[in-house]
Structure formats: structure tokens, C-alpha cells
Amino acid sequence: MSTLSELLAEHTQLAGDVVEHLQRVVAEWQLLADMSFADFLLWVPVETDFLCVAQARPTTAPTAHGEDMVARRVPVAETPQLRRAVVEGRICRDEDPRWHLEVPVRTETIPVRHGGAVVAVLSRDTNLAMPRVPSPLEIAYLGSASDLCQMVADGTFPPKATVAGADTSPRAGDGLVRLDAHGLVAYASPNALSAYHRMGHASDLVGLPLDRATRALVLDPFDAAEVAGRIESALAGRHSLRMEIRARGAVMLLRALPLRPRGDAAGALVLVRDITDLRRRDMALLSKDATIREIHHRVKNNLQTVAALLRLQARRTAIPEARRALAESVRRVDSIALVHETLSASVAERVDLDELVDKVLPAIGDGATAESRAKVRRDGSFGELPAELATPLVLVLTELVHNALAHAFEPGRAGEVVVTARRTASTLDVGVLDDGLGLPPGFDVETADGLGLQIVRTLLDSELDSALQVRARAGGGTEALIRLSLRGR
């Protein structure tokens, strides 16, 4: 089945920040589905249709869609409610249910707002075949879900800061506490009460200020102050990430969400999950993680040793051409070492390429010929890439920037080399632009026999499944362009 990123890349031209926002919505929407007792579908407008790009079913109620809806296209003319949500920019509700595969379904459409514009629509489809008793738990769930859905329509949920760990945050069924605008507990689910009882709170929570009650249970004074501060921040309308707290041998995961529909203070939602047993199992994995990081660290050290030996050999070599060849080898080895240095700090096997490129570019500029006065800078964002893409791409950029510094400028002339990055849902466009002398007559990138360009062509063909385009730049100079496909990455 196609993923959200693949469907957006194939059928839309959405900007990278819009795709990231939709991914954050999908990372959070299981909470919405469970509290709404309803299915959630994410629709994006595609030409004259709406395309379903993701689907979530509730774990708290029967589904309204037994079949898979992902990749389903429906004409705009047949879905007026989806179109109304886009045009009017507000939540639209069906007064009368419709029948879907012999199941009565009530649909609400929620505009997904980002940057002030509606970029997609959520449909909340409730199966009405099973009548529900309006218990206190259901009332608390539905009220909290309605507030969060309104915040989606306002463009204030989910915030960018909450993307990390959203998939492992506590869910509604783990334990839910609803706070009023004054920070007092209006409702606590049975699982939330059990979690607090395990931490040492013996009585009921309703009517208590949760920040003080939680702070009194946590033994570490710094953690106690922080968890109370996060609950207070949520009441003030500020988002925060989940937090792990320890109390009397129990380990809890806690997250506080502000509830501000239409900008009005409506309290906060606190989710709590007992992860005591899970943390015991995690301890067994720490040694494995440390081993992976140590491997990357040792590879980096070995590469730096190789680079040092090459530098030593270059200093003892009297032939200028040999010294230059050894210096270029040192530069290439150092670039690979920087990738492993980044990986040694994490086991995610993904690299923040912006941070890495910002380390590599100054080193290339410092190692350029003494006559060159050109400056090197980055424009745009590469984002995160898997390690198998990052290593060859960094080497390609190293060669192209070095070539520009070495050949684009006359001795003593100032200039600029710009590394550009433009990322969409499906592609990463990379350019190395200079304002130098331009291409020599008859230049052909496919037949150029320079070692640097040979390395670039080989890496692009074998590792990155791309090709290099070199052409004259408008206004003078040269630009080298690469387009990488991100589909399936």
C-alpha cells in the first residue's frame, strides 16, 4: 500500500512544509479517532477530484469503513461537503446520516489549515449502527476531540514542536485527564486514576489542581518542577513534548496538550501512560545502541588516521602534482569521516544534511588554492536524509564546490559559490552555482576527464540514481544541477 509521502509525491505539487504538516496531522490523529469514536480520512484536492491519502480507524468503536479507502478518488461534484470545508474554511457537519455499505454514517469535514491556507480536509465518519450511552468518559472524550479538531481547522494543532515522539506518546486509552481553564481536574479516566495510584496518589483526582498533585508525587525535584511547569504551560496555551517521570518505582509517560479552540482558553488535556515494564525491556537494548554508535565513532577515527597519514605523505613528497593529489584524497576522506561523526551521535541512521554541509563547506573553502578569494555559502535546506544517500551526496558536493573554487575564478578575483537545495515531497534539487569565468569552449560534462567529475558521475550513477547537468548561468558563471528522487526513501 502506498504511504502518505508517496501519494503526495505522485499526485500533488505540495511544498515540503505542507507535506511535513500533513505528516504531523497523521502522526497525531489516532488520538482524535479514539476520542471521537470515529474513522478519520485525510483528503487532498487533486484536479477535479479529492484523493484519500491516509486513513485511521478508532480503537474505541466500530469502524465506519471496513474497506481500505487510501488512494480512493472521488469527484468534487459528488463530495460537496469536502468542497465546503475548503471554500468556507470551517468545520461542516451533516445533519442527516448517509448509508455506506449498509452502515449509517455521520460525516463531519474539518479543514486542515497551514500557513493561513486550507491545504487538505479531514473527514470524521462515525458509525451510528451501535448506539452509545453518554457516559462521563464519552462526554470527556468527545468534548476534547471537538476542541482539538477546531484547533486543526484554526491551524494551531498539531504544532511543529510536537512531531518528535508523537507515535510513542500516550493515547486516550492509556489514561486521560481533562483540566478546566483553572487547572482543576474536571475528569480522569479509570486508567489515568490507576496510573496515579501506582505513583502513590491514593484518592480521586477530580477537583484537584493537577500540577500540584503531580509535583508532590515525583521524587526528583527538578523533574517535579518541570512536569508541573509543563502542565501550567499547557493551560497557558503553549505546546510541549511528552515527558517521562518516575515516582515510587513506577515510570510514567506524560503529555499535556493545550485546548484553545478559536483561540479561547478551554483548559488542557493530559495524557498519561504507565511504561514501567517497557522501560525494563529498553534497558536491554542500551548496550546494542552504544555498540552501533561506537562502531561509527571508530570508523570516523580510522578515517581521520588515514587522512593524517596522507597529509604526512604529502609533506614528504617533492612532486607538486603528487602533493595536490594527496591533498584531494585527504579532503575526500575527511568528508566521509564527517558523516560517520554525525552518525556516531545517533543510531537513527539519518543525517541532518544542513548541519553536515555547513561543516564541510568551510573546510573546502579553507583548503582551496591560496589565490582564490571566493566565498562559499548554502542557500535552502536539504533536510534529513538516510545515511546511504548522505555519504555519496556529500562527496559529490565536495567535488563540485572544489572544482568551482579551483577553475571558475582568476587568481586574486573575489567571487561566490552557492550550494542550493530545494526539497519537495518527491525530489531534492541541488545546485552548485558560481559567478566566475563560465564554461570553456567545447566543454562536455560526459566526456570531461577530470578526476573530480569522474568521481561525481560515478557516484551519481551508482549510488544516487541521478545525473549531472552543467550549463552556463544566466548573468555569468556556471551552474551544476542534480535532481534526486526521494520516493521510497
CORMOMO-V479513 format. One record per residue. N is the residue number from 1. PHI is phi in radians with two decimals (none if undefined). OMEGA is omega in whole degrees, -180 to 180 (NA if undefined). D_CENTER is the distance of its C-alpha to the mean C-alpha in Angstrom with 1 decimal. Layout:
# CORMOMO-V479513
[[N	PHI	OMEGA	D_CENTER] [N	PHI	OMEGA	D_CENTER]]
This chain:
# CORMOMO-V479513
[[1	none	-179	20.9] [2	-1.19	178	18.4] [3	-1.50	178	14.7] [4	-1.01	-179	12.9] [5	-1.07	-179	11.4] [6	-1.16	-180	14.9] [7	-1.17	178	16.8] [8	-1.14	180	15.1] [9	-1.16	-176	15.6] [10	-1.38	-169	19.2] [11	-1.96	-176	20.4] [12	-2.30	173	18.7] [13	-2.07	-178	18.2] [14	-1.13	179	15.4] [15	-1.20	-176	13.8] [16	-1.04	-179	10.3] [17	-1.21	177	9.6] [18	-1.20	178	11.3] [19	-1.06	179	9.4] [20	-1.09	179	6.0] [21	-1.14	178	8.6] [22	-1.12	176	10.2] [23	-1.14	176	7.5] [24	-1.15	177	7.6] [25	-1.05	-179	11.3] [26	-1.16	178	11.6] [27	-1.16	-176	10.0] [28	-1.77	-163	12.7] [29	-1.38	173	15.5] [30	-1.10	175	17.4] [31	-1.07	179	18.6] [32	-1.12	-179	19.9] [33	-1.11	-178	21.5] [34	-1.17	-179	23.3] [35	-1.33	179	24.6] [36	-1.56	-174	25.6] [37	0.96	-172	27.4] [38	-2.56	172	26.1] [39	-1.34	173	24.0] [40	-2.14	175	21.1] [41	-2.11	178	20.5] [42	-1.84	-177	18.0] [43	-1.99	173	20.1] [44	-2.18	178	19.5] [45	-1.25	179	22.6] [46	-2.32	-178	23.7] [47	0.96	-179	27.0] [48	-1.77	-178	29.5] [49	-2.18	164	27.5] [50	-1.98	-179	24.7] [51	-1.95	175	22.4] [52	-1.43	-176	20.9] [53	-1.90	178	17.5] [54	-2.85	-175	16.7] [55	-2.57	175	19.1] [56	-2.33	177	19.4] [57	-1.89	179	22.7] [58	-1.33	172	24.0] [59	-1.64	-175	25.3] [60	-1.91	-175	27.8] [61	-2.75	176	29.7] [62	-1.13	180	30.9] [63	-1.30	174	28.6] [64	-1.60	-177	29.7] [65	-2.30	177	28.4] [66	-1.21	-180	29.8] [67	-1.62	178	28.8] [68	-1.38	-178	25.4] [69	-1.74	-177	24.4] [70	-1.12	-178	21.4] [71	1.34	177	22.4] [72	-1.35	177	25.4] [73	-1.94	177	26.5] [74	-2.28	179	28.9] [75	-1.11	179	30.9] [76	-1.03	-178	30.4] [77	-1.11	-179	34.1] [78	-1.59	-177	33.8] [79	-2.25	-177	30.9] [80	-1.08	-177	32.2] [81	-1.23	175	30.2] [82	-1.11	-179	26.8] [83	-1.14	179	28.3] [84	-1.08	180	29.7] [85	-1.09	179	26.3] [86	-1.24	-175	25.1] [87	-1.23	-176	28.3] [88	-1.53	177	29.1] [89	1.14	-180	25.7] [90	-2.47	178	26.7] [91	-1.26	-179	26.7] [92	-2.01	-175	29.5] [93	-2.06	173	31.4] [94	-1.39	176	33.8] [95	-1.28	-178	37.1] [96	-1.95	178	38.4] [97	-1.23	174	36.7] [98	-2.02	-179	36.6] [99	-1.71	179	37.4] [100	-2.29	-178	34.9] [101	0.90	178	36.4] [102	1.15	178	39.1] [103	-2.13	176	36.6] [104	-1.28	-175	36.7] [105	-2.26	172	33.3] [106	-1.79	-174	32.5] [107	-2.04	169	29.6] [108	-2.12	177	27.7] [109	-1.98	-174	25.4] [110	-2.11	178	22.7] [111	-1.19	176	21.3] [112	-1.69	-175	17.6] [113	-1.78	176	17.8] [114	-2.56	-179	15.4] [115	1.09	179	17.0] [116	1.48	-178	20.4] [117	-2.11	175	20.4] [118	-1.42	-175	20.2] [119	-1.87	-180	17.7] [120	-2.89	180	18.2] [121	-2.37	170	20.3] [122	-1.71	171	20.1] [123	-1.91	178	23.4] [124	-1.84	-173	24.5] [125	-1.90	-176	27.3] [126	-1.85	176	29.7] [127	-1.35	-177	32.3] [128	-1.67	-178	35.6] [129	-1.22	-180	37.7] [130	-1.89	180	37.4] [131	-1.12	-176	38.7] [132	-1.98	176	37.0] [133	-1.49	-178	38.9] [134	-1.26	179	37.5] [135	-1.32	176	37.2] [136	-1.00	179	35.9] [137	-1.12	-179	32.7] [138	-1.13	179	32.1] [139	-1.10	179	32.9] [140	-1.15	179	30.4] [141	-1.06	-175	27.7] [142	-1.13	178	28.5] [143	-1.13	179	28.8] [144	-1.18	179	25.4] [145	-1.11	179	23.7] [146	-1.10	178	25.6] [147	-1.11	-179	24.5] [148	-1.18	178	20.7] [149	-1.12	177	21.2] [150	-1.13	177	23.1] [151	-1.19	173	20.2] [152	-1.09	179	18.0] [153	-1.18	177	20.8] [154	-1.33	-176	21.1] [155	1.56	-179	17.5] [156	-1.82	178	17.2] [157	-2.51	-6	15.2] [158	-1.42	178	12.5] [159	-1.35	-178	11.8] [160	-1.11	-174	8.8] [161	-1.19	-173	10.0] [162	-1.66	-177	9.9] [163	-1.17	-178	6.4] [164	-1.21	175	7.5] [165	1.34	-179	10.3] [166	-1.08	-178	10.4] [167	-1.29	179	11.8] [168	-1.96	178	14.4] [169	-1.23	176	15.5] [170	-1.05	178	19.1] [171	-1.93	-175	20.0] [172	-1.01	-178	23.0] [173	-1.23	179	25.3] [174	-1.24	-179	24.7] [175	2.81	-176	26.3] [176	-2.27	176	26.1] [177	-2.20	177	27.8] [178	-1.78	178	28.4] [179	-1.83	174	29.5] [180	-1.46	-175	31.6] [181	-1.13	180	31.3] [182	-1.68	179	33.4] [183	1.54	179	31.3] [184	-1.58	-178	33.8] [185	-1.25	177	33.0] [186	-1.60	179	33.8] [187	-2.77	174	32.9] [188	-2.32	-179	31.7] [189	-1.24	179	31.2] [190	-0.97	179	33.3] [191	-1.18	176	30.5] [192	-1.14	177	29.4] [193	-1.10	179	33.1] [194	-1.09	179	33.3] [195	-1.08	179	30.4] [196	-1.22	175	32.2] [197	-1.11	180	35.5] [198	-1.16	177	34.2] [199	-1.39	176	33.1] [200	2.05	178	36.7] [201	-1.57	-170	36.9] [202	-1.54	-173	40.0] [203	-1.77	177	40.4] [204	-1.27	-179	38.6] [205	-1.77	-173	35.7] [206	-1.04	179	36.7] [207	1.60	-179	37.9] [208	-1.61	170	36.6] [209	-1.28	-171	34.2] [210	-1.16	-179	31.3] [211	-1.07	179	30.2] [212	-1.25	-179	33.7] [213	-1.10	-180	34.1] [214	-1.25	-179	30.9] [215	-1.04	-179	31.7] [216	-1.21	-177	35.1] [217	-1.54	-173	33.8] [218	-1.44	-174	31.5] [219	-1.31	-179	33.6] [220	-1.22	-176	31.6] [221	-1.13	179	32.4] [222	-1.22	177	29.2] [223	-1.11	180	27.0] [224	-1.09	179	29.4] [225	-1.16	-178	29.1] [226	-1.21	-178	25.3] [227	-1.17	176	25.0] [228	-1.13	179	27.7] [229	-1.13	-180	25.9] [230	-1.23	177	22.7] [231	-1.16	178	24.8] [232	-1.12	179	26.7] [233	-1.13	178	23.6] [234	-1.10	178	22.5] [235	-1.13	179	26.0] [236	-1.48	176	25.8] [237	1.69	-178	22.7] [238	-1.80	180	20.0] [239	-1.51	175	16.8] [240	-2.64	178	16.0] [241	-1.44	177	14.2] [242	-1.11	-179	16.3] [243	-2.38	179	19.2] [244	-1.76	179	21.5] [245	-2.23	-180	25.2] [246	-2.16	179	28.4] [247	-2.65	177	31.7] [248	0.92	178	34.9] [249	1.46	178	33.3] [250	-1.67	178	30.7] [251	-2.07	-177	27.0] [252	-2.15	173	25.0] [253	-1.83	-174	21.3] [254	-2.23	178	21.4] [255	-2.46	180	19.1] [256	-1.97	-179	20.6] [257	-1.97	175	19.4] [258	-1.24	175	21.4] [259	-2.00	-178	23.2] [260	-2.35	177	24.0] [261	-1.13	-178	24.9] [262	0.98	178	26.1] [263	1.48	-179	25.8] [264	-1.59	180	28.5] [265	-1.20	-180	28.3] [266	-2.13	-180	28.5] [267	1.75	-177	27.8] [268	-2.66	177	24.9] [269	-2.03	-180	23.6] [270	-2.01	178	23.5] [271	-1.88	-178	22.2] [272	-2.37	-178	23.7] [273	-2.37	177	23.6] [274	-1.43	-178	26.2] [275	-2.08	-177	24.6] [276	-1.00	-179	27.7] [277	-1.19	180	28.4] [278	-1.10	-180	24.8] [279	-1.16	176	24.8] [280	-1.11	179	28.1] [281	-1.23	-179	26.7] [282	-1.10	-179	23.8] [283	-1.04	-180	26.4] [284	-1.22	-178	27.6] [285	-1.58	-175	24.3] [286	-1.10	-179	24.2] [287	-1.16	178	26.8] [288	-1.16	179	25.0] [289	-1.07	180	21.8] [290	-1.12	179	24.2] [291	-1.15	179	26.0] [292	-1.09	179	23.0] [293	-1.11	-180	22.2] [294	-1.16	178	25.9] [295	-1.08	178	26.2] [296	-1.05	-180	23.6] [297	-1.13	-179	25.5] [298	-1.24	176	28.9] [299	-1.07	178	27.8] [300	-1.07	179	26.8] [301	-1.12	180	30.2] [302	-1.14	178	32.1] [303	-1.15	178	30.7] [304	-1.16	176	31.6] [305	-1.16	177	35.0] [306	-1.05	179	35.4] [307	-1.07	179	34.5] [308	-1.13	178	37.1] [309	-1.13	178	39.8] [310	-1.15	177	39.2] [311	-1.11	179	39.6] [312	-1.08	179	42.8] [313	-1.13	180	44.1] [314	-1.10	180	43.4] [315	-1.17	-178	45.4] [316	-1.64	-179	48.3] [317	-1.74	-177	48.3] [318	-1.56	-176	50.9] [319	-1.48	-177	49.8] [320	-1.01	-179	47.5] [321	-1.09	179	45.8] [322	-1.17	179	45.0] [323	-1.10	179	43.6] [324	-1.13	179	41.2] [325	-1.11	179	40.1] [326	-1.20	178	39.5] [327	-1.12	177	37.6] [328	-1.15	177	35.3] [329	-1.13	177	34.8] [330	-1.06	-179	33.9] [331	-1.07	-179	31.2] [332	-1.18	179	29.7] [333	-1.13	179	29.9] [334	-1.07	179	28.3] [335	-1.11	178	25.3] [336	-1.16	180	24.7] [337	-1.08	179	25.4] [338	-1.12	177	22.6] [339	-1.09	-180	20.1] [340	-1.21	175	21.6] [341	-1.12	177	21.8] [342	-1.16	180	18.0] [343	-1.17	-179	17.7] [344	-1.18	179	20.5] [345	-1.56	-177	18.4] [346	-2.70	176	15.9] [347	-1.84	-177	16.4] [348	-1.32	-179	12.9] [349	1.03	173	14.4] [350	-2.21	-172	11.5] [351	-2.12	170	12.4] [352	-1.35	-172	11.2] [353	-1.23	177	13.6] [354	-1.06	180	14.2] [355	-1.11	-178	15.6] [356	-1.21	180	17.5] [357	-1.10	179	19.0] [358	-1.16	174	20.1] [359	-1.45	-174	22.1] [360	-1.32	-174	23.6] [361	-1.04	178	24.8] [362	-1.06	179	27.2] [363	-1.15	178	28.6] [364	-1.16	179	29.4] [365	-1.08	179	31.0] [366	-1.19	-178	33.1] [367	-1.60	180	34.3] [368	-1.26	-177	35.4] [369	-1.09	-176	39.1] [370	-1.08	-177	41.0] [371	-1.31	-175	42.2] [372	-1.36	177	38.7] [373	-2.01	-178	37.7] [374	-1.32	177	34.6] [375	-1.80	-179	31.3] [376	-2.12	177	27.8] [377	-2.57	178	24.6] [378	-1.88	177	21.1] [379	-2.31	-178	20.1] [380	1.77	-175	16.7] [381	-2.17	176	13.3] [382	-1.43	-174	12.6] [383	1.33	180	8.9] [384	-1.59	178	8.4] [385	-2.36	174	11.0] [386	-1.08	-177	13.0] [387	-1.06	-178	16.0] [388	-1.21	173	18.4] [389	-1.60	-174	17.2] [390	-1.12	-176	16.8] [391	-1.09	179	20.4] [392	-1.15	-179	22.3] [393	-1.17	177	20.3] [394	-1.11	178	21.1] [395	-1.13	179	24.7] [396	-1.07	179	25.0] [397	-1.11	178	23.9] [398	-1.03	-179	26.4] [399	-1.17	-176	29.2] [400	-1.18	178	28.7] [401	-1.17	179	28.5] [402	-1.10	177	31.5] [403	-1.06	180	33.4] [404	-1.11	-180	32.9] [405	-1.17	-175	34.1] [406	-1.42	-170	37.0] [407	-2.11	-172	38.3] [408	-1.52	-172	37.2] [409	-2.19	173	39.2] [410	-1.24	-180	42.8] [411	-0.98	177	43.8] [412	1.51	-178	43.4] [413	-1.51	177	41.6] [414	-1.36	179	38.5] [415	-2.99	-177	35.5] [416	-2.56	173	31.7] [417	-2.03	-176	29.2] [418	-2.03	173	25.8] [419	-1.72	-176	22.7] [420	-1.85	178	20.7] [421	-2.47	177	17.2] [422	-2.28	-174	16.2] [423	-2.03	173	13.2] [424	-2.10	180	13.2] [425	-1.11	-173	11.9] [426	-2.00	-173	14.7] [427	-2.41	170	15.8] [428	-2.22	179	15.5] [429	-1.70	-177	18.7] [430	-2.09	178	20.1] [431	-2.36	171	23.4] [432	-2.12	-172	25.9] [433	-2.00	175	28.3] [434	-2.32	178	31.5] [435	-1.99	-175	34.5] [436	-1.61	-171	37.1] [437	-1.29	-177	40.1] [438	1.61	-176	38.5] [439	-1.37	175	39.1] [440	-1.24	179	42.5] [441	-1.01	177	44.8] [442	1.33	-178	44.3] [443	-1.20	177	40.9] [444	-2.36	-175	39.1] [445	-1.12	-178	35.8] [446	-1.32	-178	36.7] [447	-1.91	178	39.9] [448	-1.05	-172	39.2] [449	-1.79	176	40.3] [450	-1.12	-177	38.5] [451	-1.08	-179	36.9] [452	-1.03	179	33.6] [453	-1.19	175	33.3] [454	-1.10	178	34.4] [455	-1.10	180	31.6] [456	-1.06	-179	29.0] [457	-1.07	-179	30.5] [458	-1.12	-179	30.5] [459	-1.15	180	26.9] [460	-1.12	-177	25.7] [461	-1.30	-172	28.0] [462	-1.58	-174	27.6] [463	-1.91	-172	24.0] [464	-1.95	179	21.9] [465	0.89	-178	23.9] [466	-2.52	179	24.4] [467	-2.51	-178	27.3] [468	-1.79	175	28.3] [469	-2.08	179	29.8] [470	-2.09	-178	31.9] [471	-2.64	178	33.8] [472	-1.19	-179	35.6] [473	-1.64	178	33.5] [474	-1.04	-178	34.8] [475	1.61	178	36.7] [476	1.90	-179	37.4] [477	1.76	-174	35.6] [478	-2.36	173	33.5] [479	-2.33	176	30.0] [480	-1.90	-171	28.4] [481	-2.14	179	25.6] [482	-2.40	174	23.3] [483	-2.11	179	21.1] [484	-1.84	175	18.8] [485	-1.48	179	17.7] [486	-1.82	-179	14.2] [487	-1.17	180	15.5] [488	1.36	-180	15.4] [489	-1.52	NA	13.3]]
